[in-house]
Amino acid sequence: MTGQGLGNSLVVLAAIGFWGYCLFDLTMTDELEMRLFSKPVWVVLLVFTSLLGSLLWFFAGRPQRPSPR
């Protein structure tokens, strides 16, 4: 495997890991805390739009957690 192939593989694995994290985070989040859409809509977005849906969930759908002080 060449260096470029290994690099591409790592990028793909990171994207899959991020998608999995977002899907898990979505399933563990209470629907009342979600922003923008309901849980079924978020699941459809995550499953069918993959990385774009993950980015949307991460930046626009997750509940805002209070920052520790």
MODELLER restraints for C-alpha pairs under 7 A, 6 or more apart:
rsr = mdl.restraints
at = mdl.atoms
rsr.add(forms.Gaussian(group=physical.xy_distance, feature=features.Distance(at['CA:15:A'], at['CA:51:A']), mean=6.85, stdev=0.5))
rsr.add(forms.Gaussian(group=physical.xy_distance, feature=features.Distance(at['CA:19:A'], at['CA:50:A']), mean=6.60, stdev=0.5))
rsr.add(forms.Gaussian(group=physical.xy_distance, feature=features.Distance(at['CA:19:A'], at['CA:51:A']), mean=6.28, stdev=0.5))
rsr.add(forms.Gaussian(group=physical.xy_distance, feature=features.Distance(at['CA:19:A'], at['CA:54:A']), mean=5.57, stdev=0.5))
rsr.add(forms.Gaussian(group=physical.xy_distance, feature=features.Distance(at['CA:22:A'], at['CA:54:A']), mean=5.82, stdev=0.5))
rsr.add(forms.Gaussian(group=physical.xy_distance, feature=features.Distance(at['CA:22:A'], at['CA:57:A']), mean=6.98, stdev=0.5))
rsr.add(forms.Gaussian(group=physical.xy_distance, feature=features.Distance(at['CA:22:A'], at['CA:58:A']), mean=6.83, stdev=0.5))
rsr.add(forms.Gaussian(group=physical.xy_distance, feature=features.Distance(at['CA:23:A'], at['CA:46:A']), mean=6.91, stdev=0.5))
rsr.add(forms.Gaussian(group=physical.xy_distance, feature=features.Distance(at['CA:31:A'], at['CA:38:A']), mean=6.52, stdev=0.5))
rsr.add(forms.Gaussian(group=physical.xy_distance, feature=features.Distance(at['CA:31:A'], at['CA:39:A']), mean=5.83, stdev=0.5))
rsr.add(forms.Gaussian(group=physical.xy_distance, feature=features.Distance(at['CA:33:A'], at['CA:63:A']), mean=5.52, stdev=0.5))
rsr.add(forms.Gaussian(group=physical.xy_distance, feature=features.Distance(at['CA:34:A'], at['CA:61:A']), mean=5.75, stdev=0.5))
rsr.add(forms.Gaussian(group=physical.xy_distance, feature=features.Distance(at['CA:34:A'], at['CA:62:A']), mean=5.75, stdev=0.5))
rsr.add(forms.Gaussian(group=physical.xy_distance, feature=features.Distance(at['CA:34:A'], at['CA:63:A']), mean=5.42, stdev=0.5))
rsr.add(forms.Gaussian(group=physical.xy_distance, feature=features.Distance(at['CA:35:A'], at['CA:60:A']), mean=6.77, stdev=0.5))
rsr.add(forms.Gaussian(group=physical.xy_distance, feature=features.Distance(at['CA:35:A'], at['CA:61:A']), mean=4.64, stdev=0.5))
rsr.add(forms.Gaussian(group=physical.xy_distance, feature=features.Distance(at['CA:35:A'], at['CA:62:A']), mean=6.37, stdev=0.5))
rsr.add(forms.Gaussian(group=physical.xy_distance, feature=features.Distance(at['CA:35:A'], at['CA:63:A']), mean=6.38, stdev=0.5))
rsr.add(forms.Gaussian(group=physical.xy_distance, feature=features.Distance(at['CA:36:A'], at['CA:61:A']), mean=6.07, stdev=0.5))
rsr.add(forms.Gaussian(group=physical.xy_distance, feature=features.Distance(at['CA:45:A'], at['CA:53:A']), mean=5.22, stdev=0.5))
rsr.add(forms.Gaussian(group=physical.xy_distance, feature=features.Distance(at['CA:46:A'], at['CA:53:A']), mean=4.51, stdev=0.5))
rsr.add(forms.Gaussian(group=physical.xy_distance, feature=features.Distance(at['CA:46:A'], at['CA:54:A']), mean=5.82, stdev=0.5))
